[in-house]
Amino acid sequence: MSRSVQALAYARPSALTTEGGAGLLGLETSGGLTPVGREAHPQFFAGFLSSPQAAARGLLAVADVAAARYYQRTLRASLDPVVTAGGDRLRFESFSGCCGVYARLDVLPEGLDGADTGHGTTNVDVNNPLREALSRLSGDEPLHLRVGPDELAVTTLDGPVVEKKVPLPDRWLRGFAESQVITAAFDLRAELSAAEAVRFLRSLPRTTGTATGSAGSAGRAPLWVVPAGRTLRPTTRPVPGAVCLPGPERLTALQRVLRHATALRVYGPAAPDGAATAAAWEVAMPGMRLTLTLSPEPSRGFSGEGAVLEALATDEAAADADLVSVLLSWEPRIDIADLAAQSGLTPQRVRAALTRLGTAGRVGYDAADASYFHRELPYDAHRAEARNPRLTAARTLLADGAVHLHTPAATAGSGTATVRSGERHYQVREAAGGVLSCTCQWWADYRGRRGPCKHALAVRMARRDLTTTAPSHTTTAPSHTATAADSTTAAAGDTR
């Protein structure tokens, strides 16, 4: 697994202290982007929290996910949460080490009482002493929150005094991109009252097999839940209206905030074929909400879902993304229609551009608002695109002249193609709606549920080139009919 080392530098450790009888939660920031450029220790907020206990436990839940591996827990994973200031709210985000759980705490305008919230994104230090102090916080006495150094520290500090060096896997970066694209297709599926939410979440099984990655649990059928009156009823079958809940123990972090819950909302896609899907579970609290988004299987991280590959494969989306990116201004809610009017693009092209920007961590998606939001992840996320294995393999196939289209240039958007990969040849066909299918094992296993295979991606790129320039890496050729062996016995290293 490709990874790099992320260096985080803080002016001092974050801490929960008492000054003049009032609590002060000081969250220190590392280097990040703001409207004026990159800053070593940006300042985002100084004021009071309207619900101190709920905010403290929500922040702990986000930190819990950052430090957890819910599958094959052989290595401890921990990367300090990311905070984005959107002018009226604060968003704290993290990803589990296994890339299967995405957590976000949104502290909304009604949850903040103080000076104007700034704009920008950075990491915040959440250390063990701070976690212990937050866990002991009781009562709802006024709690002052400071995100970033105070004015005195800004003028007196001459360099970072706290440094952390943590591994940053490429698949962790891809997970951020994939999860926001997948979540953009979610709708609200169920809503429970506070009492029913507590009752339901506490009734879920808390098996530990998937957390340790045991062989028995890895193949366990996913659990489903279906609205039943005022609550949710577990079921083993994906009946109409059901929402997938694979690995219910991955919702453990929500237990942190149950005493403050006002509602539980569940978001998910339609699942007509009954296959396991991702879903988002949101606990609403006074002035804030905590959301956990689960991958379709405990053993299956978001990084391999392939939801962003189509957008990455087109030059049009890349050019549109460049245009849209200059129009973003740290909005907490991105208005698609407004961006379309400003850019002159259609709403569909704006959405594709936002998907492309999401692969670099520049936008996220909030299912509760049904809208994207602007953020700039504080690390080089562009390499997640460059090192995406399927995308890289597709470009290699195209450069090697391995793609042969069986359609004339006038109808390059339909028909069949043959892709030579190693000693094998694969047939790629376009179905209604432009979906490409393939005779490789990847397509046989997932039927497009985890994005296109490398052969389909290569064909998509070849057809794009054919409609914009003279073909350079592709040729039209007599149809090659794939054998049964081609479609069912693909080599293990050539299944994507």
C-alpha positions as CSV (number, residue, x, y, z in Angstrom):
1,M,0.0,0.0,0.0
2,S,1.4,3.4,-1.1
3,R,1.8,5.9,1.7
4,S,3.7,9.0,2.7
5,V,4.4,10.7,6.0
6,Q,2.3,13.7,7.0
7,A,4.0,16.2,9.3
8,L,1.7,18.2,11.5
9,A,3.2,21.1,13.4
10,Y,1.3,22.9,16.2
11,A,2.2,25.9,18.3
12,R,1.4,24.0,21.5
13,P,-0.9,21.1,22.5
14,S,-4.6,21.5,22.5
15,A,-6.0,21.7,26.0
16,L,-9.1,22.1,28.1
17,T,-8.4,24.6,30.9
18,T,-10.1,26.8,33.4
19,E,-9.6,30.6,33.5
20,G,-11.5,32.8,35.9
21,G,-14.0,30.0,36.7
22,A,-14.9,29.5,33.0
23,G,-13.8,26.6,30.8
24,L,-11.6,27.2,27.8
25,L,-11.3,24.6,25.0
26,G,-8.2,25.6,23.0
27,L,-7.9,23.6,19.7
28,E,-4.5,24.3,18.1
29,T,-4.2,24.3,14.3
30,S,-1.6,23.0,12.0
31,G,-0.8,24.5,8.5
32,G,-3.8,25.0,6.3
33,L,-5.4,27.0,3.5
34,T,-7.4,30.2,4.0
35,P,-8.8,32.9,1.7
36,V,-5.4,34.7,2.0
37,G,-3.3,31.6,1.2
38,R,-1.5,29.0,3.3
39,E,-1.0,29.9,7.0
40,A,1.1,28.0,9.6
41,H,-1.5,28.3,12.4
42,P,-4.8,29.8,11.1
43,Q,-7.4,31.2,13.5
44,F,-11.0,30.2,12.7
45,F,-13.1,30.9,15.8
46,A,-13.2,32.4,19.3
47,G,-16.5,32.4,21.2
48,F,-18.8,30.1,23.2
49,L,-20.4,26.8,22.5
50,S,-24.2,26.7,23.1
51,S,-24.1,23.0,24.1
52,P,-20.6,22.3,25.5
53,Q,-21.1,18.7,26.6
54,A,-22.6,17.7,23.2
55,A,-19.8,19.4,21.3
56,A,-17.2,17.8,23.5
57,R,-18.6,14.3,23.0
58,G,-19.1,14.9,19.3
59,L,-15.5,15.9,18.9
60,L,-14.5,12.8,20.9
61,A,-16.6,10.6,18.5
62,V,-14.8,12.1,15.5
63,A,-11.4,11.4,17.2
64,D,-12.6,7.9,18.0
65,V,-13.1,7.1,14.3
66,A,-9.7,8.7,13.4
67,A,-8.0,6.3,15.8
68,A,-9.9,3.2,14.9
69,R,-9.6,0.3,12.5
70,Y,-12.8,-1.6,12.2
71,Y,-11.3,-4.3,10.0
72,Q,-8.0,-6.1,10.4
73,R,-7.0,-4.0,13.4
74,T,-3.3,-4.9,13.2
75,L,-2.0,-1.3,13.1
76,R,-3.2,1.6,15.1
77,A,-4.3,4.4,12.9
78,S,-4.6,8.0,13.9
79,L,-4.6,11.3,12.0
80,D,-5.8,14.4,13.8
81,P,-9.3,15.5,12.6
82,V,-9.7,18.1,9.8
83,V,-11.6,21.3,10.7
84,T,-13.2,23.5,8.1
85,A,-14.5,27.0,8.9
86,G,-17.2,27.9,6.5
87,G,-18.1,31.4,7.7
88,D,-21.0,30.4,9.8
89,R,-20.2,26.9,11.0
90,L,-17.3,24.5,11.9
91,R,-17.0,21.0,10.4
92,F,-14.7,18.4,12.1
93,E,-14.0,15.4,9.8
94,S,-12.0,12.2,10.2
95,F,-11.6,8.8,8.5
96,S,-11.0,5.4,10.1
97,G,-7.6,3.7,9.4
98,C,-9.4,0.9,7.5
99,C,-11.1,3.5,5.2
100,G,-14.5,2.1,5.9
101,V,-16.0,4.8,8.2
102,Y,-16.2,8.6,7.6
103,A,-17.1,10.8,10.5
104,R,-18.2,14.5,10.6
105,L,-19.3,16.8,13.4
106,D,-21.1,19.9,12.1
107,V,-21.3,22.7,14.7
108,L,-24.0,24.9,13.1
109,P,-24.5,28.6,13.5
110,E,-27.0,28.1,16.4
111,G,-24.3,26.0,18.2
112,L,-21.8,28.9,18.1
113,D,-22.0,32.2,20.0
114,G,-19.1,34.6,19.4
115,A,-17.2,36.5,16.8
116,D,-17.5,35.7,13.1
117,T,-16.4,32.3,12.1
118,G,-13.4,32.4,9.7
119,H,-12.8,30.5,6.5
120,G,-10.3,27.8,5.7
121,T,-9.3,24.2,6.5
122,T,-6.5,22.6,8.6
123,N,-5.8,19.8,11.1
124,V,-6.5,20.3,14.8
125,D,-4.5,18.6,17.6
126,V,-6.6,16.1,19.6
127,N,-4.1,14.5,22.0
128,N,-4.7,12.0,24.8
129,P,-4.7,14.5,27.7
130,L,-7.3,16.5,25.8
131,R,-9.4,13.4,25.2
132,E,-9.4,12.6,28.9
133,A,-10.3,16.2,29.9
134,L,-13.2,16.2,27.4
135,S,-14.5,12.9,28.7
136,R,-14.6,14.4,32.3
137,L,-16.5,17.5,31.2
138,S,-19.8,17.6,33.0
139,G,-22.7,20.0,33.2
140,D,-23.4,22.8,30.7
141,E,-21.4,25.6,32.3
142,P,-20.2,28.1,29.7
143,L,-17.4,26.8,27.6
144,H,-15.2,29.1,25.5
145,L,-14.0,27.6,22.3
146,R,-10.9,28.8,20.5
147,V,-9.9,27.2,17.1
148,G,-6.4,28.5,16.4
149,P,-3.9,30.4,18.5
150,D,-5.0,33.5,20.4
151,E,-3.6,36.9,19.6
152,L,-0.9,36.8,22.2
153,A,0.4,33.4,20.9
154,V,0.5,34.7,17.4
155,T,2.8,37.6,18.4
156,T,5.1,35.6,20.7
157,L,5.6,32.2,19.3
158,D,8.7,31.8,17.2
159,G,8.1,28.3,15.8
160,P,6.1,25.0,16.3
161,V,6.7,23.2,19.6
162,V,4.6,20.2,18.9
163,E,5.2,18.0,15.8
164,K,3.5,14.8,14.8
165,K,4.6,12.6,11.9
166,V,1.9,10.1,10.9
167,P,1.5,7.8,7.9
168,L,-0.9,9.0,5.3
169,P,-2.0,6.2,2.9
170,D,-3.1,7.0,-0.6
171,R,-6.2,4.9,-0.1
172,W,-7.1,7.1,2.9
173,L,-7.1,10.1,0.6
174,R,-9.1,8.3,-2.1
175,G,-11.6,7.4,0.6
176,F,-12.4,11.1,1.3
177,A,-13.1,11.6,-2.4
178,E,-15.2,8.4,-2.9
179,S,-17.3,8.9,0.2
180,Q,-18.5,12.4,-0.8
181,V,-19.4,11.2,-4.3
182,I,-21.3,8.3,-3.0
183,T,-23.1,10.3,-0.4
184,A,-24.3,12.8,-3.0
185,A,-26.7,10.1,-4.3
186,F,-28.3,9.6,-0.9
187,D,-31.8,10.5,0.2
188,L,-33.4,10.6,3.6
189,R,-34.7,7.1,4.3
190,A,-35.8,7.2,7.9
191,E,-36.1,9.6,10.9
192,L,-36.5,8.6,14.5
193,S,-37.2,10.6,17.6
194,A,-34.6,10.9,20.4
195,A,-36.2,8.1,22.5
196,E,-36.5,5.7,19.6
197,A,-33.0,6.6,18.4
198,V,-31.5,5.6,21.8
199,R,-33.6,2.5,22.0
200,F,-32.6,1.4,18.5
201,L,-28.9,2.1,18.6
202,R,-28.5,0.4,22.0
203,S,-30.3,-2.7,20.7
204,L,-27.8,-3.3,17.9
205,P,-25.5,-6.2,18.1
206,R,-21.9,-5.3,19.2
207,T,-20.0,-8.2,17.7
208,T,-16.3,-7.7,17.5
209,G,-15.4,-10.2,14.8
210,T,-15.3,-7.6,12.0
211,A,-13.2,-5.2,14.0
212,T,-10.4,-7.8,14.3
213,G,-10.9,-9.0,10.7
214,S,-11.7,-12.7,11.5
215,A,-12.4,-14.9,8.5
216,G,-15.9,-15.8,9.7
217,S,-17.1,-12.2,10.0
218,A,-15.6,-11.0,6.8
219,G,-18.1,-13.0,4.8
220,R,-21.1,-12.4,7.0
221,A,-24.3,-11.2,5.1
222,P,-25.1,-7.5,5.7
223,L,-27.8,-6.5,8.1
224,W,-30.6,-4.3,6.8
225,V,-33.1,-2.1,8.6
226,V,-36.6,-1.0,7.5
227,P,-38.8,1.7,8.8
228,A,-41.5,0.2,11.0
229,G,-43.8,2.7,12.6
230,R,-41.8,5.1,14.8
231,T,-38.7,2.9,14.8
232,L,-36.4,0.7,12.6
233,R,-36.8,-3.0,12.3
234,P,-33.7,-5.2,11.5
235,T,-34.1,-7.7,8.7
236,T,-31.7,-10.0,6.9
237,R,-33.3,-9.3,3.5
238,P,-33.2,-6.1,1.4
239,V,-36.9,-5.5,1.2
240,P,-38.3,-2.4,-0.4
241,G,-37.4,0.7,1.6
242,A,-34.7,-1.0,3.6
243,V,-31.3,0.6,4.4
244,C,-28.1,-1.4,4.6
245,L,-26.3,-1.6,7.9
246,P,-23.2,-3.7,7.4
247,G,-21.1,-4.1,10.6
248,P,-23.4,-2.4,13.1
249,E,-20.6,-2.2,15.6
250,R,-19.1,0.5,13.4
251,L,-21.8,2.8,14.8
252,T,-20.3,2.6,18.2
253,A,-19.0,6.2,18.1
254,L,-22.6,7.4,18.1
255,Q,-22.9,6.1,21.7
256,R,-20.8,9.1,22.8
257,V,-23.6,11.6,22.0
258,L,-26.9,9.6,22.6
259,R,-27.7,11.5,25.8
260,H,-27.8,14.7,23.7
261,A,-29.7,13.3,20.7
262,T,-32.8,15.0,19.5
263,A,-33.3,12.8,16.4
264,L,-31.7,10.0,14.3
265,R,-31.7,10.3,10.6
266,V,-30.6,7.6,8.1
267,Y,-29.6,8.4,4.5
268,G,-29.0,5.9,1.8
269,P,-29.5,5.1,-1.9
270,A,-32.1,3.1,-3.6
271,A,-31.0,-0.6,-3.7
272,P,-33.1,-2.2,-6.4
273,D,-30.7,-5.2,-6.9
274,G,-30.4,-6.0,-3.2
275,A,-26.6,-5.5,-3.1
276,A,-25.0,-4.1,0.0
277,T,-24.7,-0.3,-0.1
278,A,-23.1,2.5,1.9
279,A,-25.4,4.6,4.3
280,A,-25.1,7.6,6.5
281,W,-26.3,7.7,10.1
282,E,-26.8,11.2,11.6
283,V,-27.5,12.0,15.2
284,A,-29.0,15.5,15.6
285,M,-28.2,17.5,18.7
286,P,-28.9,21.1,19.8
287,G,-26.9,23.3,17.4
288,M,-25.0,20.4,15.8
289,R,-25.1,17.0,14.2
290,L,-22.8,14.0,14.1
291,T,-22.7,11.8,11.0
292,L,-21.1,8.4,10.4
293,T,-21.0,7.1,6.8
294,L,-20.3,3.4,6.6
295,S,-18.9,1.6,3.5
296,P,-21.0,-1.3,2.0
297,E,-19.0,-4.0,3.9
298,P,-16.7,-3.8,7.0
299,S,-13.9,-5.4,4.9
300,R,-14.4,-3.0,2.0
301,G,-13.0,0.6,2.3
302,F,-14.4,3.5,0.4
303,S,-11.1,3.9,-1.5
304,G,-11.9,1.1,-3.9
305,E,-15.5,2.0,-4.7
306,G,-14.6,3.7,-8.1
307,A,-17.4,6.3,-7.9
308,V,-15.0,9.1,-9.1
309,L,-13.4,7.3,-12.0
310,E,-15.7,8.4,-14.7
311,A,-15.2,12.1,-13.8
312,L,-11.4,11.6,-13.7
313,A,-11.4,10.0,-17.1
314,T,-12.7,13.1,-19.0
315,D,-10.7,16.1,-20.0
316,E,-14.0,18.2,-20.0
317,A,-14.5,17.6,-16.3
318,A,-10.9,18.6,-15.6
319,A,-11.3,21.9,-17.5
320,D,-14.7,22.6,-15.9
321,A,-13.2,21.9,-12.5
322,D,-10.5,24.5,-13.1
323,L,-13.2,27.0,-13.9
324,V,-15.5,26.2,-11.0
325,S,-12.6,26.1,-8.5
326,V,-11.9,29.8,-8.9
327,L,-15.6,30.5,-8.1
328,L,-15.6,28.7,-4.8
329,S,-15.3,30.9,-1.7
330,W,-15.5,28.6,1.3
331,E,-19.3,28.4,1.1
332,P,-20.9,26.1,3.7
333,R,-23.5,25.2,1.1
334,I,-22.6,25.3,-2.6
335,D,-25.5,26.4,-4.8
336,I,-25.3,24.4,-8.1
337,A,-27.6,26.8,-9.9
338,D,-25.6,29.8,-8.9
339,L,-22.3,28.2,-9.9
340,A,-23.9,27.2,-13.3
341,A,-24.9,30.9,-13.8
342,Q,-21.5,32.2,-12.9
343,S,-19.5,29.7,-14.9
344,G,-21.8,29.4,-18.0
345,L,-21.9,25.6,-17.6
346,T,-24.9,23.4,-17.3
347,P,-25.8,22.1,-13.8
348,Q,-24.8,18.6,-15.0
349,R,-21.3,19.8,-15.9
350,V,-21.0,21.7,-12.6
351,R,-21.8,18.5,-10.7
352,A,-19.2,16.6,-12.7
353,A,-16.7,19.4,-12.0
354,L,-17.5,19.2,-8.2
355,T,-16.9,15.5,-8.3
356,R,-13.5,16.1,-9.9
357,L,-12.7,18.7,-7.2
358,G,-13.7,16.2,-4.6
359,T,-10.9,13.9,-5.7
360,A,-8.5,16.5,-4.6
361,G,-10.4,17.0,-1.3
362,R,-11.6,20.5,-2.3
363,V,-15.3,19.8,-1.7
364,G,-17.3,17.6,0.6
365,Y,-21.0,16.7,0.6
366,D,-23.5,17.1,3.4
367,A,-26.6,14.8,3.0
368,A,-28.5,16.8,5.6
369,D,-28.3,20.0,3.5
370,A,-28.3,18.0,0.3
371,S,-25.4,20.2,-0.9
372,Y,-21.7,20.3,-1.4
373,F,-19.5,22.5,0.8
374,H,-16.1,24.0,0.0
375,R,-13.0,22.8,1.9
376,E,-9.3,22.4,1.1
377,L,-7.8,19.4,2.7
378,P,-4.4,20.3,4.3
379,Y,-2.3,17.8,2.4
380,D,-1.4,17.0,-1.2
381,A,-4.5,15.0,-2.2
382,H,-3.8,15.3,-5.9
383,R,-1.6,12.2,-5.7
384,A,-4.7,10.2,-4.8
385,E,-5.8,10.7,-8.5
386,A,-2.4,10.1,-9.9
387,R,-2.0,6.8,-8.0
388,N,-5.5,5.4,-8.5
389,P,-4.7,1.9,-9.7
390,R,-7.6,1.5,-12.1
391,L,-7.1,5.0,-13.6
392,T,-3.3,4.4,-14.0
393,A,-3.9,1.0,-15.6
394,A,-6.4,2.4,-18.0
395,R,-4.1,5.1,-19.1
396,T,-1.3,2.5,-19.6
397,L,-3.6,0.4,-21.8
398,L,-4.5,3.4,-23.9
399,A,-0.9,4.5,-24.3
400,D,0.1,0.9,-25.3
401,G,-2.5,0.9,-28.1
402,A,-4.4,-1.9,-26.5
403,V,-7.8,-0.5,-27.2
404,H,-9.6,-1.3,-30.5
405,L,-12.9,0.4,-31.2
406,H,-15.4,-1.4,-33.4
407,T,-17.5,1.7,-34.2
408,P,-16.9,4.4,-36.9
409,A,-16.0,7.9,-35.7
410,A,-19.5,9.1,-36.4
411,T,-21.0,6.8,-33.8
412,A,-18.1,6.7,-31.3
413,G,-20.4,6.9,-28.3
414,S,-21.9,3.4,-28.8
415,G,-21.0,-0.1,-29.9
416,T,-18.3,-2.5,-28.7
417,A,-14.5,-2.5,-28.3
418,T,-11.8,-5.0,-27.6
419,V,-9.1,-4.4,-25.0
420,R,-5.9,-6.4,-25.0
421,S,-4.6,-6.9,-21.5
422,G,-1.6,-9.2,-21.1
423,E,-2.4,-12.4,-23.0
424,R,-6.1,-11.9,-22.8
425,H,-8.7,-9.9,-24.8
426,Y,-11.8,-8.4,-23.3
427,Q,-15.0,-7.3,-24.9
428,V,-16.4,-3.9,-23.7
429,R,-20.0,-3.1,-24.6
430,E,-22.1,0.0,-24.1
431,A,-25.6,-0.5,-22.7
432,A,-28.5,1.9,-22.6
433,G,-27.6,5.1,-20.6
434,G,-24.0,4.9,-21.6
435,V,-23.0,2.2,-19.0
436,L,-20.0,0.2,-20.2
437,S,-19.9,-3.5,-19.3
438,C,-16.9,-5.9,-19.7
439,T,-16.1,-9.6,-19.9
440,C,-13.5,-9.4,-17.2
441,Q,-13.8,-10.8,-13.8
442,W,-14.1,-7.4,-12.1
443,W,-17.3,-6.7,-14.0
444,A,-18.6,-10.3,-13.3
445,D,-18.0,-9.8,-9.6
446,Y,-19.4,-6.3,-9.1
447,R,-21.6,-5.5,-12.2
448,G,-20.6,-1.8,-12.0
449,R,-21.4,-1.4,-8.3
450,R,-17.8,-0.4,-7.6
451,G,-17.3,1.7,-10.7
452,P,-15.9,0.8,-14.1
453,C,-13.0,-1.7,-14.6
454,K,-9.7,-0.5,-16.1
455,H,-10.8,-1.9,-19.6
456,A,-14.0,0.1,-19.6
457,L,-12.2,3.2,-18.4
458,A,-9.6,2.8,-21.2
459,V,-12.5,2.6,-23.8
460,R,-14.1,5.7,-22.3
461,M,-10.9,7.6,-22.8
462,A,-10.4,6.3,-26.3
463,R,-13.9,7.3,-27.4
464,R,-13.3,10.7,-25.8
465,D,-10.1,11.1,-27.8
466,L,-11.9,9.9,-31.0
467,T,-14.6,12.6,-30.7
468,T,-12.1,15.5,-30.0
469,T,-8.9,14.7,-32.0
470,A,-7.6,12.3,-34.5
471,P,-7.1,8.8,-33.0
472,S,-3.6,8.2,-31.9
473,H,-3.7,5.2,-29.7
474,T,-6.8,3.5,-31.0
475,T,-7.8,1.7,-34.1
476,T,-11.0,0.2,-35.5
477,A,-10.6,-3.5,-35.9
478,P,-12.7,-6.5,-36.8
479,S,-14.7,-7.7,-33.8
480,H,-12.8,-10.0,-31.5
481,T,-15.2,-12.4,-29.6
482,A,-14.0,-13.1,-26.1
483,T,-14.0,-16.7,-25.1
484,A,-15.7,-18.0,-22.0
485,A,-12.3,-18.3,-20.4
486,D,-11.7,-14.6,-21.0
487,S,-14.8,-13.7,-19.0
488,T,-14.6,-16.1,-16.1
489,T,-10.9,-17.0,-15.5
490,A,-9.2,-13.6,-15.7
491,A,-5.8,-13.6,-14.1
492,A,-5.8,-12.4,-10.4
493,G,-3.6,-9.4,-11.2
494,D,-5.9,-8.3,-14.1
495,T,-9.3,-8.1,-12.6
496,R,-9.9,-4.4,-12.4
